[in-house]
Structure formats: structure tokens, C-alpha cells
């Protein structure tokens, strides 16, 4: 015959396993394991048992309590996982997710990248220099005398220590030549700064690609060929390129370059895009003095240089009417170039 405790255990397990919900399970727990529950009250009855019976019934009581406790835990776990499955079932996994916004390159960056790729095909290496410069690299070494208007405090951003924000990328010509002997074939894309009155075609910061090619027997023909190739690659084979005499202190002769192309938003008018010329012998002399040698002997070496206005090029290529749009970070503007 089975012990009444075993009977109690079987009843309890049956009730627990068939509990339809958490409330019924909790009621069963109180009924069997609660302070005055039927298993707990067996603990009380132990006192009245004989010495022989005590350990046997005590052991049985422990087993019954463990079995009932485990059954309650297991049933409770079933309810919990059921609940989780139900709540997950409510999520519609076929709904589209929140899309990641896809960014795009700034139109000026696109213009720079396209131009750089073309120059690289012609064998130009990339060169670099600091935006914060000294007067020597920005002016003196470039044959620009102290009374030149570009050096005027009203036109240039000077720092308290006398340095300045470079007014053009031509500084990199000097940095490249003082660092390495000829031949040189580099481009230097970067920002330049002027205290211009800001309007639709002038910003306090703008972007240029400087170019420098120094070798034996470099001539104006090389300059023209290089720039024509660039413009044709950028704007199409029907693009016309015009070279106009001009003046820059650091080149002789100096030429300004204009383009005209049906492909451009400017239509049928000439657009000025670049300053250029043959490196002035006085620039080579300044470089030699700084180097302390005669590496750039003007009788042996000649070179051409140019400074391409990137903002201007991007404006005519993309038909942007106002240079300030490039710096305003208006997504309605920028998204048009994605
Ligand atoms: N640095 C000139 C400017 O910012 C542009 C320029 C003209 C650069 C002639 C050159 C050059 O390298 O040869 O207006």
C-alpha cells in the first residue's frame, strides 16, 4: 500500500500539470506548499511520529516537496514561454525595416575626384601643404612683393603670430620644390581663403587644384596640351579652350584659361576657370636660396604651373547659380548630386 504522502504527491502533480493558467497554478502552489498547505502541514505531523518512522517519513516528505516544487517551476516555465511566443507572433516580420539613409559625395568633392583622376592619368602625383601658412611660402617665394595688394590685411586672414590662411594653393609649389629636386609633376588640391566680400561668386573659403610641372624643355605647348586634355575629358571633346595673356608675379608669361562648351550650363559664353603660366625664374631662385643649392637652375629647368578654381568649375558643370550653396549643407541642394 502506498503511503498517504505518495498519494498527496500524485494528486498535487496531477493538479499542477492540468492547471489551465498561471492563476490556477498559483492556487495549487498555495494549496500544497503554502504555509498551511497540505505538504507543509505534514511537517507538523512529523513531531508525533515514532523514532523509527521519523527518518523514513522525513525522507519521503523531502522527496515529495522537491517533486512538487519542480513540477510547479516546470509548469510556470511553460506558461512563460507560451506568453513569449504569443507576443512574438504579434510582430509582423514582413514589415519593411527602417531604411538607412544613403549619403553621397558633395558636388565639390565629385568635381575634385574627377579632375584628380584625369591628372593622375597624365602622371601627376598628389602633393599637399598646410592651410595655415607663413608669408614667405604664400608671397615672397612666389615673387610677390611686400606692397602687393594680395598681402593687404584687408584682403587676407592673418593670425596674431603673423601667419595667415593661404590665399592660394600656389604655396604647395614652393613646399614641393624645397623638399625635392626636379623633375616635378604634381597637383595639390585644397582650400584657399580670402577676405572677399561674400556674394554669389565669392566665398571666404574656396577650392583650387594647383599644378606644377618642372622638367627640361617644358614649354607653353605642354601647358596648353595638358589643360586642353583636362577640359575635354571633363566637359566633352567639343569644349573650346582659350588662353589669354595675363599677369601673375610668379609666372612669365602668364595666361588665363577660359572654356566654352555647349555641355556647360554657362551656354555659349567664355568662362574663366584657371590661372597659369611658365614658372618665373625668380621663383626658382627663391627655392634654390631656401634649399641652399642650385637644383632648380633656371638655365637648365623650366616649368609650367596653374591654379584651377574648383568652385567655379563645379558651378558651371552642375549649373549652380550661387557659390554659397556649397557651404550651406542644405540637403535639398546636396541630394540633387547624389
Ligand atoms: N594662385 C593664383 C590665384 O589664386 C592662380 C594661379 C595662377 C596659380 C598662375 C598658378 C599660376 O600656379 O601659374 O589666383
Boltz pocket constraint, residues with backbone or C-beta under 6 A from the ligand:
constraints:
  - pocket:
      binder: B
      contacts: [[A, 167], [A, 168], [A, 169], [A, 170], [A, 210], [A, 211], [A, 248], [A, 250], [A, 251], [A, 255], [A, 274], [A, 275], [A, 276], [A, 277], [A, 278], [A, 304], [A, 305], [A, 306], [A, 307], [A, 308]]
      max_distance: 6.0
